[in-house]
Amino acid sequence: MCTSYESNPKDRFDVFSLFPVPNFDYKPEIYKDYAAPIFRRIDGEYLTDAATFGMVPRKFIPKGVKAFDTMNARSESVGQKTSFRTAWNKLQLALIPCRRFYEPDYETGKAVRWRIGMADGGPLAIAGLWREWRDPADGSTSTSFTMLTVNADDHPLMKRFHRPGAEKRSVVIIPPTEYEDWLSCKSTDEARSFLQLYPVEAMHAEPFPLPPQGHTKAKAMPKDDLAQASLLADDGG
C-alpha cells in the first residue's frame, strides 16, 4: 500500500513531454488529501491537472461514517468496490508522476521507510484512476485520484515491504512508451492488460527513514499525516 510519495519537481518534467508542466504549486512529499499533478486524456487532449491523493477525500466522507483510506485500488477488485468501480468502468484513467514512492520495510523488526524509484534516477508515472467531486457548500468542483496496485508476493524487490505475513502489493508503473496507450484504453479488459509488475532490474530502492518528529519538517507536517507517515498502519492495499 503506497500512502506517500515524492512528487516530481516542475523542472524535471522534460521526460513527460506529452503533458503540460503543472501551472500550480504542490508539496515535495504527497500524503492523503494533498494536491498533486496527475495526467489525463480528455476529449483527445493530454492534460496536467491538480488532484488530491485518495479517491474519497476526507471532507466527502459522510458524517458518522468511520474514516477509510482510498489511496490505493486493488486491481483484483477495482471493478466491484464502491469507491472505484464507476471510475474504472468509465475508464477514468490517470498517470501520477513522481520521483520515488515510499514503502515500509520490516526486516530490522520495525518499520523503516524506504524509497523506491527508477534505476537510472529518472522520474516515473504510476497508473491510477480519477474522479470529480462537487462541493454542496459552494458548488465548486475538485478532482481526486487513487493508485492501482497488484500482488507482489513473488517480485524480488516489492515482496520485501509491508508487515511480515501480509500480502505484498505494488503500485503499477507505466513505461514511458505506453503513456498514450494507457490513457487511451477503450475497454476495461485493455486497461487490465497494463496492470503488471515492473522489472526489478529497472528499479532501485534504499532506506530513507523519516526525520525524528522533533525535526522541523516533521513539526510542520499535520498530525494526521505524521500518523500516516509512521508507516505503522499499512494495510497491504
Secondary structure, DSSP 4 states (H G I P E B T S, - for coil): ----EEEPPGGG-GGGTTSPPPSS---SEE-TT-EEEEEEEETTEEEEEEEEESSS-GGGSPTTSPP---SEEETTTTTT-TTTHHHHHTT-EEEEEEEEEEEEE-TTSS-EEEEEEETTS--EEEEEEEEEEE-TTT--EEEEEEEEEEE-TT-TTGGGBSSTTSPPEEE-BPPGGGHHHHHT--SHHHHHTT--PPPGGGEEEEE-PPPPTTSHHHHHS-HHHHHHHT-TT----
